[in-house]
Amino acid sequence: MSFFNSFAWTGISFLLFTILVAVISAWKTRDEDLDTAEGYFLAGRGLPGIVIAGSLLLTNLSAEQLVGLNGQSWKTNMGPIAWEVGSMFTLLVLAYYFLPRYLKMGAMTIPSLMEVRYGRGTKTMFSLIIVVMYSILNLPVILYSGAVVFEQIFDISGMFHMSRFMAVAIICVIIGIIGGCYAIFGGLKAVAVSDTINGIGLIIGGLMIPFLGFAALSAATGGDGILDGIKYIVEADPAKMNAVNAWNAPEPEVPWPLIITGMFFNNLYWWCTNQSFVQRSLAAKSLKEGQKGAIFCGFLKCLGPLYLVIPGIIAYYLPSIQDKLAGQANAIDMAYPALIAEVVPKPVMGFFAAVMFGAILSSFNSVLNSASTMFTLDLYRSSIDPTASDVKCVKIGKIYGTIAGCVAIVISPFIANAGGITTFLNSMSQFVSLPVLCTILGIFMFKRIPKYMPKVITIFHVIAYGAFLLIAPTYPGSNDPIHYLYAMAVLFPIELLIMWWLDKYRPGEVYEIEDVGAVDLTPWKYRHVVSIIGILLAIGIYVLFSPLGIAA
C-alpha cells in the first residue's frame, strides 16, 4: 500500500507541474498570430532578454547532457565542465559579434543568410544537411536519453514486465508526441515560454540533486550531514576533482589545450551559428534584449557543473551505485539516472520527474521547431513553391514537424548501441559544425570571398574529418585515440586560411551588410561590466577545480 501511495503521489505531482507548464504556455500565446511565418517561426520578433536566456539554456540543456556529462564525470573527473563553463566565452562572442550582424540583416534562419551572400545553392545544401542531421541524429538522441532517465526512475520495464528496450521505446513515443504538440501547434512562442517555466523548475530540481547526493554520501561513509559529504569527495581523490586534464587525455576526458582551441571552435558553432540555438536570439525584440539573453545565459551555464558534473562524481563514490552499475555495458549512461533513483525522496520524485520531462521536451520541441523552420522557409518556399503564402508555409511546417517527429521516435531506441551519448552526438555533429561556422564567418569577415567558398570548405572538411575518424590516430606512445576535438583545433585555422586565400587571390563580387531595419540595434548599456564579471567567474571556476584549487 505504501508503494502504491508513493507511486500515486509521484504521478500526481508529475502531472500537476506538467499541466501547469502547458496551461501557462497556452495562456501566454493565446493572442499570438500563428498564421504568419514571422509570428509562428520567430515569435513575432518580440522575445525579451530573460525569456531568451531561459530558452537558450533549456534548448541546450536536456537529458542527453544531464545523463551524458554526469556519466562522463562518473567515469573520469571534473573535466566535462568545459562544455558548460566554456560556453560563457562563446555566448559573449554571440552577444558582441554575431548577434548585432544577424539582427541588422533581419535574419530568420541561418541558411537564409547564406542565400543572401552565396546564392540559393549554398542555402539549399546546408538546409538539407542540417534538417537531415536534426531529424536522424539530434532528435533521436534527445528522446533516447530522456527515456533512459524515466526508465531508471520509474522502472517501467519491471513494473510492466517487459524488456528495457521496449520500455525505452514506449517512453520515446510518449515524449515525442507531447513535445511535438508544443512545437507543431504552438510555434516558437509556445516553445520559448515553456522553456522559461521549465528552466526555473530545472534550476530548482537540478540544484537539489547534488545536495541530496552529498547527504546520501555522508550517510554511506559514516559522516554527519551535507558538509561531510562535500569533504569526502574533495579529500578522497583530489585528481577526481581536477578539470584540467593532460594534453593526451583519452576520451571522454577533455585535454587542457582543447579548452581554448577545439572546444572553443566547437562552441562557436553551437552557440553562434546553430539554428536551434540562434533562433531564440533572432527572435529578440531588440539588440539590447538579445545581448541580455546571451550574456545572462552565460551565467546560467556557469551554474551547470553543480547539476551536470558533480552528481556524476557523487555517483562514483556511492557504493550502492557502483554495485548497481557493475558489469552493465552502458554504465556511463546509467550513472545519473541511478543516482536520481537512489537519492530523491519519493514525495519529491514527481516534481523532479516533471522538471526532467520539461528539459527533455524543451530540447526536443526546440530542435523540431528549428527543423520545421528551415525545411519550410529554406527548402519548401525557396525551392519547391516560391509563391507559397504564410498560411500555407505554416501548414507545411506542421506537416514536416509531424513527419520528423515520427522518424525520430522510430530511430531513438536504437541509440543505445552508440555508446556514450554525449561523445557520440558531439563527434558526429563535427561533420557539419565547421563548414557552417566558416560559411557564416565568410559573410562577416571577408567582403570579396567567392560564392563557391562554402562548397570548397565543406568538401575539404568532410574528407579531412572523415579520414581522421577512419584512421583513428593515437597519441604518441599510447593506444588511446586522439581526441576528436584536436581535429577541430587543426582544421579550423586551415579552413580560415583557405578562406583568406580565396578572398585575396580568387575574389568575387564585393558584399556589404545592409541594415533592413528589423529591430532597434541600440546595444545594452551595461554589457561590458556584466561581461567582465562573467569572464572572471568562468576563470575562477577553473582555478577552483584545478591543481591550484581543491584538486591540489
Buried (B, 14 or more C-beta within 10 A) or exposed (E): EEEEEBBEBBBEBBEEBBEEBBEBBBEBBEEBEBBBBBBBBBBBBBBBBBBBBBBBBBBBBBBBBBBBBBBBBBBBBBBBBBBBBBBBBBBBBBBBBBBBBBBBBBBBBBBBBBBBBBEEBBBBBBBBBBBBBBBBBBBBBBBBBBBBBBBBBBEBBEEEEEEBEEBBBBBBBBBBEBBBBBBBEBBBBBBBBBBBBBBEBBBEBBEBBBBBBBBBBBBBBEBEEBEBBBBBBBEBBBEBBBBBBEEBBBBBBBBBBBBEBBBBBBBBBBBBBBBBBBBBBBBBBBBBBBBBBBBBBBBBBBBBBBBBBBBBBBBBBBEBBBEBBEEEEBBBBBBBBBBBBBBBEBEBBBBBBBBBBBBBBBBBBBBBBBBBBBBBBBBBBBBEEEEBEBEBBBBBBBBBBBEBBBBBBBBBBEBBEBBBBBBBBBBBBBBBBBBBBBBBBBBBEBBEBBBBBBBBBBEBBBEBBEEBBEEEEEBEEEEEBBBBBBBBBBBBEBBBEBBEEBBEEEEBEEBEBEEEEBBEBEBBEEBEEBBEEBEEBBEEBBBBBBEEBBBE
